[in-house]
């Protein structure tokens, strides 16, 4: 199906980052609509951190969660501050190193998890349905991750340009 007015789509693979951001934002926006329709105060970005605390059933360090999710420490820190402000998690110093903070679910966080579990089951089923309809996008994303592990975007770009082509003195 052709979408002539779709600027990003018209660039094909050259717009990979833009298309992935757009899909992610669209999924997050729709998820936010579900929470709002059900009068649930929940931010989609909280899910990964919350999921780790549920699955591991113990306090976890920000760095540990970031490593598991393969996202930045800063992203997990920012998300955890928001979750703490909402009363879902508590942060405490690690016994072996007070500079490290351990995150754990509060009673309010555990109550939210109990309330949200049936809703998350519906999210999971909808995501699986969407993945199936789109031709197993998850398999393709796995392949994308593997390609990026083999060779970064940085390396791919730098191998195609000469530093002589870019004159930093004119970039003001």
VENGI-V409212 format. One record per residue. N is the residue number from 0. SS is DSSP state (@ for helix, = for strand, . for the rest). OMEGA is omega in whole degrees, -180 to 180 (NA if undefined). BURIAL is 1 if it has 16 or more other C-alpha atoms within 10 Angstrom, else 0. Layout:
N;SS;OMEGA;BURIAL
N;SS;OMEGA;BURIAL
//
This chain:
0;.;-178;0
1;.;178;0
2;.;-174;0
3;.;-179;0
4;.;-178;0
5;.;-175;0
6;.;-177;0
7;.;-179;1
8;@;-177;1
9;@;180;0
10;@;178;0
11;@;-178;0
12;@;179;0
13;@;-180;0
14;@;-176;0
15;@;-179;0
16;@;180;0
17;@;-179;0
18;@;178;1
19;@;177;0
20;@;-178;0
21;@;179;0
22;@;179;0
23;@;179;0
24;@;180;0
25;@;178;0
26;@;178;0
27;@;-180;0
28;@;179;0
29;@;178;0
30;@;178;1
31;@;177;1
32;@;178;0
33;@;180;0
34;@;-180;1
35;@;-180;0
36;@;-180;0
37;.;180;0
38;.;178;0
39;.;176;0
40;.;-179;0
41;.;177;1
42;.;-177;0
43;@;-178;0
44;@;179;0
45;@;-169;0
46;@;-176;0
47;@;179;1
48;@;-180;1
49;@;-179;1
50;@;179;0
51;@;179;1
52;@;177;1
53;@;-175;1
54;@;-177;0
55;@;175;0
56;.;178;0
57;.;175;0
58;.;-178;1
59;=;177;1
60;=;178;1
61;@;-179;1
62;@;179;1
63;@;179;0
64;@;179;1
65;@;-179;1
66;@;-180;0
67;@;-178;0
68;@;-178;0
69;.;174;0
70;.;-175;0
71;.;175;0
72;@;-179;1
73;@;180;0
74;@;179;0
75;@;178;1
76;@;-180;1
77;@;179;0
78;@;-178;1
79;@;177;1
80;@;178;0
81;@;180;1
82;@;178;1
83;@;178;1
84;@;179;0
85;.;177;0
86;.;-176;0
87;.;180;1
88;=;174;1
89;=;179;1
90;=;178;1
91;=;179;0
92;=;176;0
93;=;-178;0
94;.;-176;0
95;.;-178;0
96;=;-175;0
97;=;177;0
98;=;178;0
99;=;179;1
100;=;177;1
101;=;-180;1
102;=;177;1
103;=;179;1
104;=;172;1
105;.;174;0
106;@;178;0
107;@;178;0
108;@;178;1
109;@;178;1
110;@;178;0
111;@;179;1
112;@;179;1
113;@;-180;0
114;@;-173;0
115;@;-174;0
116;@;178;0
117;@;178;0
118;@;179;0
119;@;175;0
120;@;178;0
121;@;176;0
122;@;-179;0
123;@;180;0
124;@;179;0
125;@;179;0
126;@;179;0
127;@;178;0
128;@;179;0
129;@;178;0
130;@;179;0
131;@;-179;0
132;@;-178;0
133;.;175;0
134;.;177;0
135;.;178;0
136;@;-179;0
137;@;177;0
138;@;179;0
139;@;177;0
140;@;174;0
141;@;179;0
142;@;177;0
143;@;177;0
144;@;-179;0
145;@;178;0
146;@;178;0
147;@;176;0
148;@;180;0
149;@;-177;0
150;.;-176;0
151;.;174;0
152;@;178;0
153;@;-179;0
154;@;180;0
155;@;180;0
156;@;-176;0
157;@;179;0
158;.;-177;0
159;.;-179;0
160;.;173;0
161;.;178;0
162;@;175;0
163;@;-180;0
164;@;-176;0
165;.;-179;0
166;.;-178;0
167;@;-179;0
168;@;-179;0
169;@;-178;0
170;.;-177;0
171;.;NA;0
//
